[in-house]
Structure formats: C-alpha cells, structure tokens
Amino acid sequence: MASFHGHGDKVAYFFIAFGLYLLFRAITEAHVTSLTGETLYIAIAISLFASNVPRVMDIPLHMVQPIRRIEIFSFALALACFAALCLRYLI
C-alpha cells in the first residue's frame, strides 16, 4: 500500500492549481455558458482555495473561523448550482 506521509502540501498545491484552472475557465467562458455554470465553477474554486490555502500558509488564529464559514458557504452554493444544472437538463 502506498504511503502518503509528507505529501499533504503537494496535494494542497494541486487543489489550489485546480481552483485557479476553474477560476480561469469561468472567466474565459463567461459569454458562452450559463450564469449557473459560471457560479458553479467560481463556487468550487473559492471552496478549494478556502480549504487548501490555510494548509500551505500560516494564517492568524482569528481568521480560521471566517475562512471556514466561507468554505462551507461556497460548498453549499456549489451544491445548489449543481442541483439547478441537473434539474435544468432533466426537465
């Protein structure tokens, strides 16, 4: 079995890079896709940033709770946008 001990920073950097890709994709495809799709990409990117940037950077303790709330809100927004897109394609 593979051991991932010591690779947490690499995984966090990958998710940050993936969040940057999603944000770039949302900006470049702004005129082509729907508003719900754009919001989905942006919400996923914000959620990835909020969960992984504190893993690779030192942040003050008084900022932990607001960042956690941003992460939860953006994740819930992404789920709502995903459900709306699924309903749109099913109807």
MOPAC internal coordinates of N, CA, C and O (Angstrom, degrees):
PM7 1SCF
backbone

  N    0.0000 0     0.00 0     0.00 0    0    0    0
  C    1.4443 1     0.00 0     0.00 0    1    0    0
  C    1.5260 1   108.61 1     0.00 0    2    1    0
  O    1.2310 1   120.46 1   -40.37 1    3    2    1
  N    1.2935 1   116.72 1   139.63 1    3    2    1
  C    1.4635 1   122.19 1  -177.72 1    5    3    2
  C    1.5242 1   110.81 1   -74.29 1    6    5    3
  O    1.2310 1   120.83 1   -37.43 1    7    6    5
  N    1.2962 1   116.02 1   142.57 1    7    6    5
  C    1.4537 1   121.89 1   178.10 1    9    7    6
  C    1.5259 1   109.04 1  -104.64 1   10    9    7
  O    1.2310 1   120.90 1   -53.41 1   11   10    9
  N    1.3283 1   115.89 1   126.59 1   11   10    9
  C    1.4622 1   121.06 1  -179.58 1   13   11   10
  C    1.5216 1   111.63 1  -104.67 1   14   13   11
  O    1.2310 1   120.46 1  -160.25 1   15   14   13
  N    1.3172 1   116.72 1    19.75 1   15   14   13
  C    1.4598 1   120.34 1   179.71 1   17   15   14
  C    1.5243 1   110.00 1   -65.88 1   18   17   15
  O    1.2310 1   120.71 1   -54.61 1   19   18   17
  N    1.3190 1   116.24 1   125.39 1   19   18   17
  C    1.4540 1   121.03 1   178.65 1   21   19   18
  C    1.5218 1   114.14 1    90.15 1   22   21   19
  O    1.2310 1   119.63 1  -178.13 1   23   22   21
  N    1.3252 1   118.32 1     1.87 1   23   22   21
  C    1.4575 1   121.19 1  -178.87 1   25   23   22
  C    1.5272 1   112.76 1  -107.10 1   26   25   23
  O    1.2310 1   120.05 1  -166.52 1   27   26   25
  N    1.3108 1   117.50 1    13.48 1   27   26   25
  C    1.4651 1   120.67 1  -178.83 1   29   27   26
  C    1.5178 1   112.72 1   -64.01 1   30   29   27
  O    1.2310 1   120.19 1   142.89 1   31   30   29
  N    1.3241 1   117.24 1   -37.11 1   31   30   29
  C    1.4608 1   120.57 1   178.95 1   33   31   30
  C    1.5216 1   111.28 1   -66.43 1   34   33   31
  O    1.2310 1   120.32 1   141.75 1   35   34   33
  N    1.3287 1   116.99 1   -38.25 1   35   34   33
  C    1.4624 1   120.45 1  -179.75 1   37   35   34
  C    1.5216 1   111.27 1   -65.64 1   38   37   35
  O    1.2310 1   120.60 1   139.83 1   39   38   37
  N    1.3265 1   116.45 1   -40.17 1   39   38   37
  C    1.4645 1   120.50 1   177.92 1   41   39   38
  C    1.5282 1   110.02 1   -66.39 1   42   41   39
  O    1.2310 1   120.20 1   138.75 1   43   42   41
  N    1.3303 1   117.23 1   -41.25 1   43   42   41
  C    1.4637 1   120.88 1   178.21 1   45   43   42
  C    1.5224 1   111.05 1   -63.17 1   46   45   43
  O    1.2310 1   120.18 1   138.75 1   47   46   45
  N    1.3316 1   117.27 1   -41.25 1   47   46   45
  C    1.4630 1   119.82 1   177.27 1   49   47   46
  C    1.5274 1   111.62 1   -65.22 1   50   49   47
  O    1.2310 1   120.23 1   144.40 1   51   50   49
  N    1.3292 1   117.17 1   -35.60 1   51   50   49
  C    1.4583 1   120.01 1   176.54 1   53   51   50
  C    1.5256 1   110.79 1   -62.91 1   54   53   51
  O    1.2310 1   120.21 1   134.75 1   55   54   53
  N    1.3340 1   117.20 1   -45.25 1   55   54   53
  C    1.4621 1   120.02 1   180.00 1   57   55   54
  C    1.5306 1   111.71 1   -66.62 1   58   57   55
  O    1.2310 1   119.98 1   146.39 1   59   58   57
  N    1.3257 1   117.65 1   -33.61 1   59   58   57
  C    1.4642 1   120.52 1   175.35 1   61   59   58
  C    1.5271 1   109.85 1   -65.81 1   62   61   59
  O    1.2310 1   120.37 1   137.07 1   63   62   61
  N    1.3290 1   116.90 1   -42.93 1   63   62   61
  C    1.4647 1   120.30 1   177.85 1   65   63   62
  C    1.5314 1   110.96 1   -64.41 1   66   65   63
  O    1.2310 1   120.23 1   141.30 1   67   66   65
  N    1.3242 1   117.16 1   -38.70 1   67   66   65
  C    1.4621 1   120.34 1   177.47 1   69   67   66
  C    1.5331 1   110.70 1   -66.05 1   70   69   67
  O    1.2310 1   120.28 1   142.71 1   71   70   69
  N    1.3252 1   117.06 1   -37.29 1   71   70   69
  C    1.4642 1   120.80 1   175.38 1   73   71   70
  C    1.5193 1   111.52 1   -63.79 1   74   73   71
  O    1.2310 1   120.24 1   139.82 1   75   74   73
  N    1.3344 1   117.15 1   -40.18 1   75   74   73
  C    1.4655 1   120.22 1   175.74 1   77   75   74
  C    1.5230 1   111.11 1   -63.33 1   78   77   75
  O    1.2310 1   120.42 1   140.19 1   79   78   77
  N    1.3391 1   116.80 1   -39.81 1   79   78   77
  C    1.4652 1   120.40 1   177.00 1   81   79   78
  C    1.5266 1   110.69 1   -61.88 1   82   81   79
  O    1.2310 1   119.99 1   134.48 1   83   82   81
  N    1.3222 1   117.62 1   -45.52 1   83   82   81
  C    1.4690 1   120.41 1   179.72 1   85   83   82
  C    1.5219 1   111.54 1   -63.88 1   86   85   83
  O    1.2310 1   120.34 1   140.41 1   87   86   85
  N    1.3208 1   116.95 1   -39.59 1   87   86   85
  C    1.4565 1   120.58 1   178.31 1   89   87   86
  C    1.5234 1   110.76 1   -65.84 1   90   89   87
  O    1.2310 1   119.98 1   136.53 1   91   90   89
  N    1.3210 1   117.65 1   -43.47 1   91   90   89
  C    1.4583 1   121.68 1   177.15 1   93   91   90
  C    1.5233 1   111.09 1   -63.15 1   94   93   91
  O    1.2310 1   120.59 1   139.11 1   95   94   93
  N    1.3335 1   116.47 1   -40.89 1   95   94   93
  C    1.4682 1   120.66 1   178.47 1   97   95   94
  C    1.5213 1   111.36 1   -64.52 1   98   97   95
  O    1.2310 1   120.36 1   139.95 1   99   98   97
  N    1.3314 1   116.92 1   -40.05 1   99   98   97
  C    1.4662 1   120.26 1   179.11 1  101   99   98
  C    1.5198 1   111.32 1   -64.86 1  102  101   99
  O    1.2310 1   120.39 1   142.46 1  103  102  101
  N    1.3248 1   116.87 1   -37.54 1  103  102  101
  C    1.4616 1   119.95 1  -179.07 1  105  103  102
  C    1.5211 1   111.20 1   -72.91 1  106  105  103
  O    1.2310 1   120.23 1   138.45 1  107  106  105
  N    1.3372 1   117.17 1   -41.55 1  107  106  105
  C    1.4600 1   119.55 1  -176.57 1  109  107  106
  C    1.5205 1   113.02 1   -74.14 1  110  109  107
  O    1.2310 1   119.74 1   152.11 1  111  110  109
  N    1.3275 1   118.10 1   -27.89 1  111  110  109
  C    1.4587 1   121.20 1  -179.87 1  113  111  110
  C    1.5234 1   112.26 1   -99.97 1  114  113  111
  O    1.2310 1   119.71 1  -154.73 1  115  114  113
  N    1.3019 1   118.16 1    25.27 1  115  114  113
  C    1.4637 1   121.61 1  -174.61 1  117  115  114
  C    1.5197 1   112.67 1   -64.87 1  118  117  115
  O    1.2310 1   119.92 1   147.62 1  119  118  117
  N    1.3142 1   117.77 1   -32.38 1  119  118  117
  C    1.4650 1   120.51 1  -177.31 1  121  119  118
  C    1.5154 1   112.44 1   -88.54 1  122  121  119
  O    1.2310 1   119.84 1   169.56 1  123  122  121
  N    1.3291 1   117.91 1   -10.44 1  123  122  121
  C    1.4591 1   121.13 1  -173.14 1  125  123  122
  C    1.5308 1   112.26 1  -100.81 1  126  125  123
  O    1.2310 1   119.91 1   136.38 1  127  126  125
  N    1.3164 1   117.78 1   -43.62 1  127  126  125
  C    1.4561 1   120.93 1  -174.37 1  129  127  126
  C    1.5245 1   111.19 1   -95.50 1  130  129  127
  O    1.2310 1   121.65 1    -6.65 1  131  130  129
  N    1.3297 1   114.45 1   173.35 1  131  130  129
  C    1.4675 1   120.05 1  -178.52 1  133  131  130
  C    1.5283 1   110.91 1   -78.06 1  134  133  131
  O    1.2310 1   121.31 1   -14.46 1  135  134  133
  N    1.3029 1   115.11 1   165.54 1  135  134  133
  C    1.4637 1   121.28 1   179.11 1  137  135  134
  C    1.5255 1   110.95 1   -64.81 1  138  137  135
  O    1.2310 1   120.53 1   145.19 1  139  138  137
  N    1.3226 1   116.59 1   -34.81 1  139  138  137
  C    1.4597 1   120.09 1   179.18 1  141  139  138
  C    1.5288 1   110.56 1   -66.47 1  142  141  139
  O    1.2310 1   120.28 1   139.52 1  143  142  141
  N    1.3139 1   117.07 1   -40.48 1  143  142  141
  C    1.4638 1   120.29 1   177.26 1  145  143  142
  C    1.5136 1   112.38 1   -64.95 1  146  145  143
  O    1.2310 1   120.91 1   139.01 1  147  146  145
  N    1.3174 1   115.86 1   -40.99 1  147  146  145
  C    1.4701 1   120.00 1   177.36 1  149  147  146
  C    1.5239 1   111.01 1   -63.48 1  150  149  147
  O    1.2310 1   120.75 1   136.88 1  151  150  149
  N    1.3218 1   116.17 1   -43.12 1  151  150  149
  C    1.4636 1   120.64 1   179.41 1  153  151  150
  C    1.5209 1   110.57 1   -64.67 1  154  153  151
  O    1.2310 1   120.40 1   143.35 1  155  154  153
  N    1.3268 1   116.83 1   -36.65 1  155  154  153
  C    1.4632 1   120.76 1   177.91 1  157  155  154
  C    1.5297 1   110.55 1   -62.22 1  158  157  155
  O    1.2310 1   120.06 1   130.96 1  159  158  157
  N    1.3223 1   117.49 1   -49.04 1  159  158  157
  C    1.4600 1   120.38 1   179.94 1  161  159  158
  C    1.5278 1   111.97 1   -62.12 1  162  161  159
  O    1.2310 1   120.35 1   136.94 1  163  162  161
  N    1.3176 1   116.94 1   -43.06 1  163  162  161
  C    1.4684 1   120.58 1  -178.98 1  165  163  162
  C    1.5264 1   110.91 1   -67.47 1  166  165  163
  O    1.2310 1   120.11 1   140.14 1  167  166  165
  N    1.3384 1   117.40 1   -39.86 1  167  166  165
  C    1.4636 1   120.33 1   179.73 1  169  167  166
  C    1.5284 1   111.31 1   -66.66 1  170  169  167
  O    1.2310 1   120.04 1   140.47 1  171  170  169
  N    1.3234 1   117.52 1   -39.53 1  171  170  169
  C    1.4675 1   120.11 1   177.00 1  173  171  170
  C    1.5245 1   110.07 1   -64.94 1  174  173  171
  O    1.2310 1   120.05 1   137.99 1  175  174  173
  N    1.3279 1   117.51 1   -42.01 1  175  174  173
  C    1.4620 1   120.81 1   179.89 1  177  175  174
  C    1.5296 1   111.13 1   -63.16 1  178  177  175
  O    1.2310 1   120.11 1   136.49 1  179  178  177
  N    1.3187 1   117.40 1   -43.51 1  179  178  177
  C    1.4689 1   120.44 1   179.27 1  181  179  178
  C    1.5201 1   110.48 1   -64.80 1  182  181  179
  O    1.2310 1   120.33 1   139.81 1  183  182  181
  N    1.3303 1   116.98 1   -40.19 1  183  182  181
  C    1.4598 1   120.20 1   178.03 1  185  183  182
  C    1.5261 1   111.64 1   -63.52 1  186  185  183
  O    1.2310 1   120.42 1   138.86 1  187  186  185
  N    1.3303 1   116.80 1   -41.14 1  187  186  185
  C    1.4597 1   119.93 1   177.47 1  189  187  186
  C    1.5239 1   111.60 1   -65.39 1  190  189  187
  O    1.2310 1   120.25 1   138.93 1  191  190  189
  N    1.3292 1   117.12 1   -41.07 1  191  190  189
  C    1.4660 1   119.94 1   177.42 1  193  191  190
  C    1.5188 1   111.11 1   -63.14 1  194  193  191
  O    1.2310 1   120.49 1   133.67 1  195  194  193
  N    1.3322 1   116.67 1   -46.33 1  195  194  193
  C    1.4629 1   120.26 1  -175.79 1  197  195  194
  C    1.5229 1   112.21 1   -66.95 1  198  197  195
  O    1.2310 1   119.95 1   152.26 1  199  198  197
  N    1.3183 1   117.70 1   -27.74 1  199  198  197
  C    1.4620 1   118.52 1  -179.52 1  201  199  198
  C    1.5214 1   113.15 1   -90.16 1  202  201  199
  O    1.2310 1   119.30 1   156.01 1  203  202  201
  N    1.3308 1   118.95 1   -23.99 1  203  202  201
  C    1.4613 1   120.01 1  -173.65 1  205  203  202
  C    1.5199 1   115.42 1  -108.78 1  206  205  203
  O    1.2310 1   119.44 1   153.13 1  207  206  205
  N    1.3137 1   118.68 1   -26.87 1  207  206  205
  C    1.4653 1   119.56 1   179.14 1  209  207  206
  C    1.5313 1   111.56 1   -63.37 1  210  209  207
  O    1.2310 1   118.52 1   139.08 1  211  210  209
  N    1.3445 1   120.43 1   -40.92 1  211  210  209
  C    1.4682 1   118.06 1   176.87 1  213  211  210
  C    1.5305 1   114.09 1   -64.47 1  214  213  211
  O    1.2310 1   119.77 1   161.88 1  215  214  213
  N    1.3243 1   118.05 1   -18.12 1  215  214  213
  C    1.4646 1   120.20 1   178.15 1  217  215  214
  C    1.5170 1   112.36 1   -75.33 1  218  217  215
  O    1.2310 1   120.17 1   153.95 1  219  218  217
  N    1.3217 1   117.28 1   -26.05 1  219  218  217
  C    1.4639 1   119.76 1  -177.31 1  221  219  218
  C    1.5258 1   112.88 1  -109.60 1  222  221  219
  O    1.2310 1   119.99 1   171.29 1  223  222  221
  N    1.3260 1   117.63 1    -8.71 1  223  222  221
  C    1.4623 1   121.48 1   178.24 1  225  223  222
  C    1.5224 1   109.16 1  -124.80 1  226  225  223
  O    1.2310 1   121.09 1   -31.53 1  227  226  225
  N    1.3082 1   115.52 1   148.47 1  227  226  225
  C    1.4531 1   119.94 1   173.57 1  229  227  226
  C    1.5209 1   108.85 1   -82.14 1  230  229  227
  O    1.2310 1   120.81 1   -55.15 1  231  230  229
  N    1.3235 1   116.06 1   124.85 1  231  230  229
  C    1.4552 1   120.60 1   178.37 1  233  231  230
  C    1.5199 1   108.23 1  -120.49 1  234  233  231
  O    1.2310 1   120.19 1   -28.04 1  235  234  233
  N    1.3305 1   117.25 1   151.96 1  235  234  233
  C    1.4616 1   119.80 1   177.95 1  237  235  234
  C    1.5335 1   110.55 1   -65.52 1  238  237  235
  O    1.2310 1   121.09 1   -29.72 1  239  238  237
  N    1.3140 1   115.53 1   150.28 1  239  238  237
  C    1.4529 1   120.27 1  -176.98 1  241  239  238
  C    1.5257 1   112.92 1   -64.12 1  242  241  239
  O    1.2310 1   119.79 1   151.18 1  243  242  241
  N    1.3318 1   118.00 1   -28.82 1  243  242  241
  C    1.4599 1   118.78 1  -179.29 1  245  243  242
  C    1.5273 1   112.30 1   -74.11 1  246  245  243
  O    1.2310 1   120.04 1   171.59 1  247  246  245
  N    1.3395 1   117.54 1    -8.41 1  247  246  245
  C    1.4647 1   121.10 1   177.93 1  249  247  246
  C    1.5282 1   113.23 1   -96.90 1  250  249  247
  O    1.2310 1   119.77 1   175.16 1  251  250  249
  N    1.3257 1   118.05 1    -4.84 1  251  250  249
  C    1.4613 1   120.82 1  -175.79 1  253  251  250
  C    1.5268 1   111.06 1   -67.13 1  254  253  251
  O    1.2310 1   119.83 1   132.02 1  255  254  253
  N    1.3063 1   117.94 1   -47.98 1  255  254  253
  C    1.4660 1   120.76 1  -178.01 1  257  255  254
  C    1.5339 1   112.90 1   -64.82 1  258  257  255
  O    1.2310 1   118.07 1   135.09 1  259  258  257
  N    1.3417 1   121.28 1   -44.91 1  259  258  257
  C    1.4735 1   119.01 1   176.33 1  261  259  258
  C    1.5250 1   113.47 1   -62.48 1  262  261  259
  O    1.2310 1   119.94 1   143.26 1  263  262  261
  N    1.3318 1   117.72 1   -36.74 1  263  262  261
  C    1.4638 1   119.83 1   178.15 1  265  263  262
  C    1.5163 1   110.13 1   -66.98 1  266  265  263
  O    1.2310 1   119.95 1   141.17 1  267  266  265
  N    1.3110 1   117.69 1   -38.83 1  267  266  265
  C    1.4721 1   121.34 1   177.61 1  269  267  266
  C    1.5247 1   110.45 1   -63.73 1  270  269  267
  O    1.2310 1   120.00 1   139.70 1  271  270  269
  N    1.3285 1   117.60 1   -40.30 1  271  270  269
  C    1.4705 1   120.42 1   178.00 1  273  271  270
  C    1.5273 1   111.44 1   -65.51 1  274  273  271
  O    1.2310 1   120.19 1   140.56 1  275  274  273
  N    1.3261 1   117.24 1   -39.44 1  275  274  273
  C    1.4654 1   120.84 1   176.25 1  277  275  274
  C    1.5210 1   109.97 1   -62.46 1  278  277  275
  O    1.2310 1   120.23 1   138.04 1  279  278  277
  N    1.3138 1   117.16 1   -41.96 1  279  278  277
  C    1.4574 1   121.21 1   179.14 1  281  279  278
  C    1.5324 1   111.54 1   -61.96 1  282  281  279
  O    1.2310 1   120.21 1   134.04 1  283  282  281
  N    1.3085 1   117.21 1   -45.96 1  283  282  281
  C    1.4650 1   120.75 1  -179.28 1  285  283  282
  C    1.5252 1   110.94 1   -66.91 1  286  285  283
  O    1.2310 1   120.09 1   137.55 1  287  286  285
  N    1.3415 1   117.44 1   -42.45 1  287  286  285
  C    1.4657 1   120.08 1   179.56 1  289  287  286
  C    1.5260 1   111.49 1   -64.08 1  290  289  287
  O    1.2310 1   120.30 1   135.69 1  291  290  289
  N    1.3190 1   117.03 1   -44.31 1  291  290  289
  C    1.4690 1   118.83 1  -178.66 1  293  291  290
  C    1.5249 1   110.98 1   -69.14 1  294  293  291
  O    1.2310 1   119.51 1   146.75 1  295  294  293
  N    1.3242 1   118.54 1   -33.25 1  295  294  293
  C    1.4588 1   120.71 1   176.06 1  297  295  294
  C    1.5279 1   110.69 1   -66.65 1  298  297  295
  O    1.2310 1   120.28 1   137.77 1  299  298  297
  N    1.3274 1   117.06 1   -42.23 1  299  298  297
  C    1.4680 1   120.56 1   177.33 1  301  299  298
  C    1.5329 1   110.97 1   -64.73 1  302  301  299
  O    1.2310 1   120.42 1   140.58 1  303  302  301
  N    1.3207 1   116.80 1   -39.42 1  303  302  301
  C    1.4634 1   120.61 1   176.75 1  305  303  302
  C    1.5311 1   110.84 1   -63.64 1  306  305  303
  O    1.2310 1   120.33 1   140.24 1  307  306  305
  N    1.3277 1   116.97 1   -39.76 1  307  306  305
  C    1.4663 1   120.81 1   177.79 1  309  307  306
  C    1.5218 1   111.08 1   -64.62 1  310  309  307
  O    1.2310 1   120.19 1   139.54 1  311  310  309
  N    1.3198 1   117.24 1   -40.46 1  311  310  309
  C    1.4679 1   120.05 1   176.81 1  313  311  310
  C    1.5180 1   111.52 1   -64.55 1  314  313  311
  O    1.2310 1   120.32 1   139.19 1  315  314  313
  N    1.3260 1   117.00 1   -40.81 1  315  314  313
  C    1.4688 1   120.12 1   178.95 1  317  315  314
  C    1.5270 1   110.95 1   -65.64 1  318  317  315
  O    1.2310 1   119.96 1   138.62 1  319  318  317
  N    1.3183 1   117.69 1   -41.38 1  319  318  317
  C    1.4668 1   120.66 1   177.75 1  321  319  318
  C    1.5193 1   111.17 1   -65.85 1  322  321  319
  O    1.2310 1   120.26 1   140.88 1  323  322  321
  N    1.3255 1   117.11 1   -39.12 1  323  322  321
  C    1.4546 1   120.30 1   177.91 1  325  323  322
  C    1.5243 1   110.85 1   -64.12 1  326  325  323
  O    1.2310 1   120.28 1   137.64 1  327  326  325
  N    1.3304 1   117.07 1   -42.36 1  327  326  325
  C    1.4637 1   120.40 1   177.73 1  329  327  326
  C    1.5173 1   110.76 1   -64.20 1  330  329  327
  O    1.2310 1   120.18 1   140.15 1  331  330  329
  N    1.3317 1   117.26 1   -39.85 1  331  330  329
  C    1.4797 1   120.33 1   178.71 1  333  331  330
  C    1.5270 1   111.09 1   -65.36 1  334  333  331
  O    1.2310 1   120.31 1   140.23 1  335  334  333
  N    1.3284 1   117.01 1   -39.77 1  335  334  333
  C    1.4576 1   119.23 1   177.17 1  337  335  334
  C    1.5195 1   111.88 1   -66.33 1  338  337  335
  O    1.2310 1   120.18 1   140.75 1  339  338  337
  N    1.3257 1   117.25 1   -39.25 1  339  338  337
  C    1.4615 1   120.36 1   177.72 1  341  339  338
  C    1.5309 1   110.64 1   -64.49 1  342  341  339
  O    1.2310 1   120.23 1   137.35 1  343  342  341
  N    1.3198 1   117.16 1   -42.65 1  343  342  341
  C    1.4621 1   120.43 1   179.38 1  345  343  342
  C    1.5353 1   110.77 1   -65.31 1  346  345  343
  O    1.2310 1   120.71 1   143.02 1  347  346  345
  N    1.3193 1   116.24 1   -36.98 1  347  346  345
  C    1.4585 1   120.11 1   179.40 1  349  347  346
  C    1.5314 1   111.62 1   -63.76 1  350  349  347
  O    1.2310 1   120.56 1   139.62 1  351  350  349
  N    1.3145 1   116.53 1   -40.38 1  351  350  349
  C    1.4572 1   119.96 1  -179.60 1  353  351  350
  C    1.5313 1   112.55 1   -77.40 1  354  353  351
  O    1.2310 1   119.97 1   154.57 1  355  354  353
  N    1.3248 1   117.67 1   -25.43 1  355  354  353
  C    1.4675 1   120.61 1   179.08 1  357  355  354
  C    1.5248 1   112.61 1   -79.80 1  358  357  355
  O    1.2310 1   121.09 1   151.01 1  359  358  357
  N    1.3210 1   115.53 1   -28.99 1  359  358  357
  C    1.4825 1   118.78 1  -177.34 1  361  359  358
  C    1.4877 1   111.45 1   -87.00 1  362  361  359
  O    1.2310 1   120.10 1   180.00 1  363  362  361

